[in-house]
Amino acid sequence: MDEDDSKTLAMLAAKVFPAATTLVDVVDFLNKSLKREGYIFGVSKSGDKMTIVIYRADGPEPRE
């Protein structure tokens, strides 16, 4: 991998919510809508809580 092909993710924000399966759908929608703008969203579950994290991707756009 060339140095120019690498990406770093900078965490912008994180928020914990009560667990709900719809949050996964929201994160999927946000990723599909805003990936081209350089934003990536993550979701994780721990017990009865879910955390959504917003990242900003620095570096070149992904190749399709």
Secondary structure, DSSP 8 states (H G I E B T S, - for coil): --GGG--EEEEEEEEEEE--THHHHHHHHHHHHHGGGTEEEEEEEETTEEEEEEEEEESS----
